[in-house]
Amino acid sequence: MTFVVVFLLLAALFFFAVGTIGILRFPDFYTRLHAAGKCDTLASMLALLGIALYALEAFEFANVLTAAKIMAIIVFICIASPTATHAITRAALATGVKPWMRPEKRQ
């Protein structure tokens, strides 16, 4: 069980790092938000899943309740994070933030 928890936490760390690199490297607001939204959602879900499994190491009622609460947080993140990213993107488009285009395609 410890191996699975460590694997999940390392996978979460990897996706957080990839998302951070995406934020730093991508050229405009929309692609940066895409990298942040996708990677942070997956990374936080993996980290919380690892924490929930670690809480179940000693199988007692209090630990099961803690793991259930963490799983509820995971469900909330699955719903809220993509919705927030979509709303921020639509608001940016409505306020006139232009998407990046390659220099040869600009007119």
C-alpha positions as CSV (number, residue, x, y, z in Angstrom):
1,M,0.0,0.0,0.0
2,T,2.9,2.4,0.8
3,F,4.3,1.8,-2.7
4,V,0.9,2.9,-4.3
5,V,0.7,6.0,-2.1
6,V,4.3,7.0,-3.0
7,F,3.6,6.4,-6.7
8,L,0.4,8.5,-6.6
9,L,2.2,11.4,-4.8
10,L,5.2,11.3,-7.2
11,A,2.7,11.2,-10.2
12,A,1.0,14.3,-8.7
13,L,4.3,16.0,-8.3
14,F,5.2,15.3,-11.9
15,F,1.9,16.7,-13.2
16,F,2.3,19.8,-11.0
17,A,5.7,20.3,-12.4
18,V,4.5,19.8,-16.0
19,G,1.7,22.3,-15.4
20,T,4.2,24.9,-14.0
21,I,6.5,24.4,-17.0
22,G,3.4,24.9,-19.3
23,I,2.5,28.1,-17.5
24,L,6.0,29.4,-18.0
25,R,6.6,28.3,-21.6
26,F,3.3,28.8,-23.4
27,P,2.8,32.0,-25.3
28,D,-0.6,33.3,-24.3
29,F,-3.3,33.4,-21.7
30,Y,-5.5,30.6,-23.2
31,T,-2.7,28.0,-23.6
32,R,-1.4,28.8,-20.1
33,L,-4.8,28.4,-18.6
34,H,-5.2,25.2,-20.4
35,A,-2.0,23.8,-19.0
36,A,-2.8,25.0,-15.5
37,G,-6.4,23.7,-15.6
38,K,-5.6,20.2,-16.9
39,C,-2.4,19.5,-15.0
40,D,-3.5,21.0,-11.7
41,T,-6.8,19.1,-11.7
42,L,-5.1,15.8,-12.3
43,A,-2.3,16.4,-9.9
44,S,-4.5,17.5,-7.1
45,M,-6.7,14.4,-7.7
46,L,-3.7,12.1,-7.6
47,A,-2.3,13.7,-4.5
48,L,-5.6,13.5,-2.6
49,L,-6.2,9.9,-3.7
50,G,-2.7,9.1,-2.3
51,I,-3.6,10.8,1.0
52,A,-6.9,9.0,1.2
53,L,-5.2,5.7,0.7
54,Y,-2.6,6.6,3.3
55,A,-5.5,7.4,5.7
56,L,-6.9,3.9,5.1
57,E,-3.6,2.3,6.2
58,A,-5.1,1.6,9.6
59,F,-8.6,0.4,8.9
60,E,-10.7,2.2,11.5
61,F,-14.0,4.1,11.4
62,A,-12.3,7.5,11.8
63,N,-9.9,6.8,9.0
64,V,-12.6,5.5,6.7
65,L,-14.6,8.7,7.4
66,T,-11.5,10.8,6.7
67,A,-10.9,9.0,3.4
68,A,-14.6,9.5,2.4
69,K,-14.3,13.2,3.1
70,I,-11.1,13.3,0.9
71,M,-13.0,11.5,-1.9
72,A,-15.8,14.1,-1.6
73,I,-13.1,16.8,-2.1
74,I,-11.9,14.9,-5.2
75,V,-15.4,14.9,-6.7
76,F,-15.7,18.6,-6.0
77,I,-12.4,19.3,-7.7
78,C,-13.5,17.2,-10.7
79,I,-16.6,19.4,-11.1
80,A,-15.3,22.8,-10.0
81,S,-11.9,23.1,-11.6
82,P,-12.9,22.5,-15.3
83,T,-16.0,24.7,-14.7
84,A,-13.9,27.5,-13.3
85,T,-11.3,27.2,-16.1
86,H,-14.1,27.4,-18.7
87,A,-15.7,30.4,-17.1
88,I,-12.4,32.3,-16.9
89,T,-11.7,31.5,-20.5
90,R,-15.1,32.7,-21.6
91,A,-14.7,35.9,-19.6
92,A,-11.3,36.6,-21.1
93,L,-12.7,36.1,-24.6
94,A,-15.7,38.3,-23.8
95,T,-13.4,41.1,-22.6
96,G,-11.3,41.0,-25.7
97,V,-8.2,39.0,-24.8
98,K,-6.8,37.9,-28.2
99,P,-5.5,34.4,-28.7
100,W,-1.9,34.0,-29.8
101,M,-1.3,33.3,-33.5
102,R,1.8,32.4,-35.4
103,P,3.6,35.5,-36.8
104,E,3.3,34.3,-40.4
105,K,-0.5,33.9,-40.1
106,R,-1.1,37.5,-38.8
107,Q,-2.5,40.0,-41.2
